[in-house]
Amino acid sequence: MRSSPFHLLLARTLAGSAATVSAQSPLPPPHFTAVFTGKLYAAGAAEYSTAGPFGTRTHLSATGGTLWNATTGDVVANIISFSDNGLRTDLGLNFPSSVKPLT
C-alpha cells in the first residue's frame, strides 16, 4: 500500500482534531434555586404521547392551588383555575409552558 503526502496530512489533521475534542470538558449542569413552591389541585391530566429527553408533554386542567415562598413558607398567592401545557419529568416535576393566573 502506498501513502501520499496528502494521506499523511489528512491523518495528522484527523488525529489532532480528535485530541482537541477529547481534551474539551463538558459544561457543568445548570443550578436552579427554588423561589416558589406550590400545590395544584388537578381536575385531570391528559398526556400526549410525545416523550423526549426532557420529559413527557402534558396538558393540565387545574381547579386552583396555593403558592408559597420557598424560603419562608409564607403564602404568597392563590392559583386560580386554569388549563396549561408543559413538560413532566420522570421525577414528577412539572414545568409549565405559560404563566399561572394568580390572585
Secondary structure, 3 states (H helix, E strand, C coil): CCCCHHHHHHHHHHHHHHHHHHHCCCCCCCCCCCCEEEEEEEEEEEEEEEEECCEEEEEEEEEEEEEEECCCCCEEEEEEEEEEEEEECCCCCEEECCCCCEC
